[in-house]
Amino acid sequence: MLTSVRKSFLQIVKQTRRLSTLKFQPLTPDRYEEALDHLRTTSYMDVPLYRAAGLVGTGRAPVELDNVYLESMKEGVSTIVLKDNKLAGVLINGILAPSSIPGAIENMKKSTNEKYKRMDFMFLALLLEMDLFNRFGIDRALECRLLSTTREYRGSGLGKVLVDKLTQTARDFDYPIIVGEAVNDYLWRLLSAEGWIMIREMPYSDYIDEATGKPLYKVDPPHHILGVCARIVDNRCKSKDPLPLPSPKIYYPKKMDTGDEDVKRQRLVSK
């Protein structure tokens, strides 16, 4: 037993020393392309939903994926990790506010990539159905949109360090809450170990094609549930309802509503 404890201790010391050689800094424009290249070659394939949606695995990922992460980088709240001036990891965050939702809906409707549109619709439907801002009494949130390390640093503890950096970023920029989609079981285990809570979870099988009545995605266990989770940064930020929230099914419409009057709805409601 002592031998096992000693080995564990030495492993922790080794990991700590290894991580101490890394440099964490804001993700700036001169590093955008390097970060995007990492996403294309490593991160996208690691997301089970992207594979199930047919967005990766058959050639270059759709430009819509690159664009959504690039726009997030431009919001100035992301972090890059460097080892000898080469990318070792990236934490892409974005700003979520009520005023950003109509534009996100319009961008989704304009997309000519049906596979991407279906996935984007699902995320927007969840956001609207949760009524995040009214439910928590907030006017903005920091959103963790992607956390990724190079394969060399998998299992090194870098993911935990990046989650800690995320919390510090929220405090530095005065965000009362951080939200993010746990698109796979590994990410949820990491976040829950760091004090995150689940506020909404939906089996992918509950995202239904209205035209056929069948689920749009088949994502195998243990990654078969999409979880929306949160880290409360300001203790005054509290949900008005018990968590996690109920999980009604969401339907992708036969025909997308193009009217302007109900831009906040666009049939992005659960049945």
Helices and strands as residue ranges (DSSP letters): H 2-19, E 23-26, G 29-31, H 32-38, I 39-43, G 44-46, H 48-52, H 63-73, E 79-83, E 86-96, G 98-100, H 101-110, H 114-130, H 132-136, E 141-149, G 151-153, H 158-172, E 177-182, H 185-193, E 197-203, G 204-206, E 207-209, E 214-215, E 225-232, E 250-252
